[in-house]
Amino acid sequence: MTRPLETGRVIEVPGPWRHRYVAANGARFHVADTGVPDAPLVLMLHGFPEFWWSWRQQLPVLARAGFRAAAMDLRGYGGSDKTPRGYDPSTLAQDVSGVVKSLGERSAVLVGHGWGGYVAWAAAVLHPTQVAALGVVAAPHPLAMLRALRGRSGTTAMRHLLPMQVPMLPERRVADVDGGYVEAHLRSWSAPGSAFPDEPTVRTYQQAISLWPASHCALEYHRWLFRSRIRSDGRQFNAVMRHPVTQPVLGVVGGVDPVVAGATLEASRRWLAEPLEAHVVPGAGHFVHEERPEEFNELLLGWLAAR
């Protein structure tokens, strides 16, 4: 499946992986795929305001460790279809389940950061056959996160979430290549003094989310989260998510993450049937796998080896 030239130039970053476009759940999804084809699949899901490239420091490491590693662009991001609707977690979980099958696998270990982690939790509950295990980065269980948003610890996250409810203005701000939104967001949610993000990284993420309507699609995730608190589909999703997660779970948070506290990750244990392997990386912010890739990779590989 071909993509427009501009999208391909921005999204198909060269590296030790191949770029693929697969059909799933009525849409097309871009995937960067590497490693041993017949090995266990580790499928990685990015957060906001990023795209598959956020896992560039994990893909080759997992491949060298003997896994098939893939990172997909979530619906609305990067090279994946930017549909008019479908940004609720139930649809997004179906996307992930479909991509696993389109890659020729029965199941995968899902590793998700931020919004990717939120979707991974949903997939683990709604499509347990396709999810062998679950690794989440800065992404507590959705019900634990919802409780945190209601408390004092959720102030920073709400300051991020509330301005996104205004029509059109937020997407223009996010997509403005000269506006500095992406850089400001990445820096403010990273650890103080962190080398992440450098200028090329900021430029790459800004170019990707400026491919219209990627910024609008990305904000629809946040708008669903806010509006679902008073809508029936939100209540239905919360009811489903009370079912216990039966897969092994690895949880990683940064010690100075301004929006996700270690205590919120610990609160996720309430909805797990299996023990949670939880780690706090000292001195790391919200983007642990990019700020501290070597430490994160060691945690991830150790957890995968022990499964």
PESULBEL-V154840 format. One record per backbone hydrogen bond with DSSP energy under -1.0 kcal/mol. CO is the residue of the C=O (numbers start at 1). NH is the residue of the N-H. Records with the same first field share a line. If there is no record, write none. Layout:
CO: NH / NH
//
This chain:
4: 8
5: 9
6: 10
7: 11
8: 12
11: 13
15: 17
18: 33
20: 31
22: 29
24: 27
27: 24
28: 81
29: 22
30: 73
31: 20
32: 71
33: 18
34: 69
36: 39
40: 68
41: 109
42: 70
43: 111
44: 72
45: 113
47: 50
51: 54
52: 55
53: 56
55: 58 / 59
58: 62
59: 63
60: 64
61: 65
62: 67
63: 66
68: 42
69: 34
70: 44
71: 32
74: 77
77: 80
81: 76
88: 92
89: 93
90: 94
91: 95
92: 96
93: 97
94: 98
95: 99
96: 100
97: 101
98: 102
99: 103
100: 105
101: 104
108: 132
109: 43
110: 135
111: 45
112: 137
113: 116
114: 118
115: 119
116: 120
117: 121
118: 122
119: 123
120: 124
121: 125
122: 126
123: 127
127: 130
130: 108
133: 110
134: 250
135: 112
136: 252
137: 114
141: 145
142: 146
143: 147
144: 148
145: 149
148: 151
151: 154
152: 155
154: 158
155: 159
156: 160
157: 161
158: 162
162: 165
163: 166
167: 169
168: 172
169: 173
170: 174
171: 175
172: 176
176: 179
180: 184
181: 185
182: 186
183: 187
184: 188
185: 189
189: 286
191: 194
198: 202
199: 203
200: 204
201: 205
202: 206
203: 207
204: 208
205: 209
206: 210
208: 211
210: 212
211: 214
213: 217
214: 218
215: 219
216: 220
219: 223
220: 224
221: 225
222: 226
223: 227
224: 228
227: 230
231: 235
232: 236
233: 237
234: 238
235: 239
236: 240
237: 241
240: 243
245: 273
248: 134
249: 277
250: 136
251: 279
252: 138
253: 281
254: 257
261: 265
262: 266
263: 267
265: 268
266: 269
267: 270
268: 271
269: 272
271: 245
277: 251
279: 253
281: 255 / 284
284: 256
287: 290 / 291
288: 292
292: 296
293: 297
294: 298
295: 299
296: 300
297: 301
298: 302
299: 303
300: 304
301: 305
302: 306
//
